[in-house]
Amino acid sequence: MPVEVGTDEERIMLGRWIQKGQGLIVGGSPLGDAYLDPNIERPKDIQEKSEEYIKYDHHAAEELPHLKGRFRYELEKYYRDRYGPYLPKD
């Protein structure tokens, strides 16, 4: 069942999506469309983080259908406007 707009669950899920994509090349895709470009070589640790991010990206798009297809800059602004500047702590 999708996460409702404006809930704490939305804040946490979107905040984690933002955190997981920081510094990754795959982080430039809209929510739900992340993929690994096979032409880019990554160190093993970055490869693992990228694969983890892609799984979470696809899961988040299912849970947050009202945000699917929006780009990172839009979602970061949405998050700041709605929840403030601080991302959730793991």
Residue pairs with C-beta under 8 A, 6 or more apart in sequence:
2 62
2 63
2 64
2 65
2 66
3 9
3 10
3 13
3 63
3 64
4 10
5 66
6 82
10 64
11 79
11 82
11 83
11 88
12 88
13 60
13 63
13 64
14 60
14 64
14 67
14 75
14 78
14 79
15 79
15 83
15 87
15 88
16 56
16 60
16 87
16 88
16 90
17 31
17 56
17 57
17 60
17 75
18 72
18 75
18 76
18 79
18 87
19 87
19 88
19 90
20 49
20 52
20 53
20 56
20 57
21 27
21 34
21 53
21 57
21 72
24 46
24 49
24 50
24 53
25 37
25 40
25 42
25 50
26 34
26 35
26 36
26 37
26 50
26 53
26 54
26 57
27 34
27 53
27 72
28 71
28 72
29 35
29 57
30 68
30 69
30 70
30 71
30 72
31 57
31 60
31 61
31 64
31 67
31 68
31 69
31 70
31 71
31 75
32 57
32 58
32 60
32 61
32 62
32 68
32 69
33 57
33 61
33 69
34 53
34 54
34 57
34 58
35 54
36 50
36 51
36 54
42 50
60 67
61 67
61 68
67 75
67 78
70 78
79 87
